[in-house]
Amino acid sequence: MFSKNGIAANDVLRAVAENADAVAAGVCRRLLLPLERADEERASRLLDTLRGYYACGGSVAKTAEKLFLHRNSVRYRLDRVRSLLGADIDHPEVAAALLAAFAVASSAVPKKEYHEAQRAK
């Protein structure tokens, strides 16, 4: 996905992630925390499934193919994501927030900086 001036969506997300302060990183962490916990407790791979779903343009069939899963397994996982987040992951604002959270999580602001920023408040 490119704009007319040659800027890719991933470039925008990367720029946002690289310039996120510790507080913003903390908000992103909290957004993804229910999915991280479910993945740790049950090895459910919800984060991978949601990333794949967005990478495949919101197509369950393409996500299933990419992750070597049955379509019903992908649907089940996405329903778990919706339930854990309490949000419609197909709503554009929710999808944008989650994609930004993934980008920030990938750039990983150290937890120490986040806690120092919280104490400074």
Secondary structure, DSSP 8 states (H G I E B T S, - for coil): -B-TTS-BHHHHHHHHHHT--HHHHHHHHHHHHHHHHHHHHH---HHHHHHHHHHTTT-HHHHHHHHT--HHHHHHHHHHHHHHHTS-TTSHHHHHHHHHHHHHHHH---HHHHHHHHHH-
